[in-house]
Amino acid sequence: MNNPPDISQDPAEHEEYAHGIQKHVKGYLMVGAALIVCTALTVGLSYVNFGSPKANIIVALLLAAFKVSLVGAVFMHLAAEKKLIYRVLIFTGFFVLALFWLTYLAWYNPIVR
C-alpha cells in the first residue's frame, strides 16, 4: 500500500508517486465513463420489448451485474484482493440466487398447481 508523500520533503523525490496516481485516476475515469454509457444503455433498453417481461428483467439484471462487477473490481479494489474475499463473494452470490429461487417458487407456487 503506497503511503502519501510527506509534504515537508522535496516534491521532486515523489514524482514516481504522482505518476502512479495518474495511472489510477485514468482507470477510474475510464470505468466511470463505462458506467455512464452502461446507464444510458440501461435506460435505452428499458424502452425495448424483448418479447416478455421475464426477458426484459433478465436483460436488465445482466447489465446491472456487469455494472456491479465494474464497481466492485475497480472502485472497491476487489481485483487485488486475496482468495478469501472471492469465497465470501461466491457464497453471497449463491445466497442471492437461492433467494431468487425462493421468490420464483413463491410466485408460481408449483406445489399448489
C-alpha positions in Angstrom: 0.0 0.0 0.0 1.5 3.3 -1.0 1.6 6.0 1.6 1.2 9.6 0.6 4.5 11.5 0.5 5.5 13.8 3.3 4.8 17.4 2.3 8.0 18.6 4.1 10.2 16.6 1.7 11.3 17.6 -1.7 8.4 17.1 -4.2 10.8 16.0 -6.9 11.6 12.9 -4.9 7.9 11.8 -5.2 7.5 12.2 -8.9 7.0 8.4 -9.3 4.2 8.5 -6.7 2.4 11.2 -8.7 2.7 9.2 -11.9 1.2 6.2 -10.1 -1.8 8.2 -9.1 -2.3 9.5 -12.6 -2.4 5.9 -13.8 -5.2 5.1 -11.3 -7.1 8.2 -12.0 -7.1 7.5 -15.7 -8.5 4.0 -14.9 -11.2 5.4 -12.6 -12.2 7.9 -15.2 -12.4 5.2 -17.9 -14.6 2.9 -15.6 -16.7 5.9 -14.7 -17.3 6.7 -18.4 -18.1 3.0 -19.0 -20.7 3.1 -16.2 -22.3 6.3 -17.6 -22.5 4.5 -21.0 -24.0 1.4 -19.4 -26.5 3.5 -17.5 -27.6 5.2 -20.8 -27.8 1.7 -22.3 -30.0 0.6 -19.4 -32.3 3.5 -20.0 -32.4 2.8 -23.7 -33.1 -0.9 -23.3 -35.9 -0.2 -20.8 -37.9 1.0 -23.9 -37.2 -2.1 -25.9 -39.7 -5.0 -25.7 -37.7 -8.3 -25.7 -40.9 -10.4 -26.1 -41.9 -10.9 -22.5 -41.5 -9.2 -19.1 -39.2 -12.0 -18.0 -36.8 -11.4 -20.9 -36.7 -7.7 -20.1 -35.9 -8.4 -16.5 -33.1 -10.9 -17.5 -31.5 -8.3 -19.8 -31.7 -5.6 -17.1 -30.2 -7.9 -14.5 -27.4 -8.9 -16.8 -26.5 -5.3 -17.5 -26.8 -4.5 -13.8 -24.5 -7.4 -12.9 -21.9 -6.1 -15.4 -22.0 -2.6 -13.8 -21.8 -4.1 -10.3 -18.7 -6.1 -11.3 -17.0 -3.0 -12.6 -17.7 -1.0 -9.5 -16.6 -3.9 -7.2 -13.4 -4.7 -9.2 -12.2 -1.2 -9.7 -13.7 1.2 -7.1 -13.8 -1.3 -4.3 -10.4 -2.7 -5.3 -11.6 -6.3 -5.3 -9.5 -7.1 -8.3 -6.4 -7.1 -6.0 -7.9 -9.0 -3.0 -7.0 -12.3 -1.6 -8.8 -15.6 -2.2 -10.9 -15.3 1.0 -12.9 -12.4 -0.4 -13.7 -14.4 -3.5 -15.0 -17.2 -1.4 -17.2 -14.8 0.5 -18.4 -13.2 -2.7 -19.2 -16.7 -4.3 -21.2 -17.6 -1.1 -23.1 -14.4 -1.3 -23.9 -15.0 -5.0 -25.2 -18.4 -4.3 -27.3 -17.0 -1.4 -28.8 -14.3 -3.7 -29.6 -17.0 -6.3 -31.3 -19.1 -3.6 -33.4 -16.1 -2.6 -34.3 -15.5 -6.3 -35.3 -19.2 -6.5 -37.4 -18.9 -3.3 -39.1 -15.9 -4.8 -39.8 -17.8 -8.0 -41.3 -20.7 -6.1 -43.5 -18.3 -4.1 -44.6 -16.5 -7.2 -45.5 -19.6 -9.3 -46.3 -21.9 -6.3 -45.7 -25.2 -8.1 -46.9 -27.3 -5.1 -50.5 -26.0 -5.4 -50.7 -26.1 -9.2 
